[in-house]
């Protein structure tokens, strides 16, 4: 698996559910104990399958997450003015 970007959708009892950024049909479900970063719902996360560890490497893409959130807030503000 190449490195892909996912949006953290939710946490449930035992799993973390992520959806691929540009293809919402692709879902990734990971055990909470294997999710090794402090991400929150809505964060953009880079996921790379690590064959050596038989698991995944994660990286929060804070700058991209913040830019996306700001664009959404700007859109909402624009809608309020109409």
ABEGO torsion letter per residue (X at the ends): XBBBBBBBABBBAABBBBBBAABAABBBBBBAAABABBBBBGBBBBBBBBAAAGBBBBBBBAAAAAAAAAAAAAAAAAAAAX
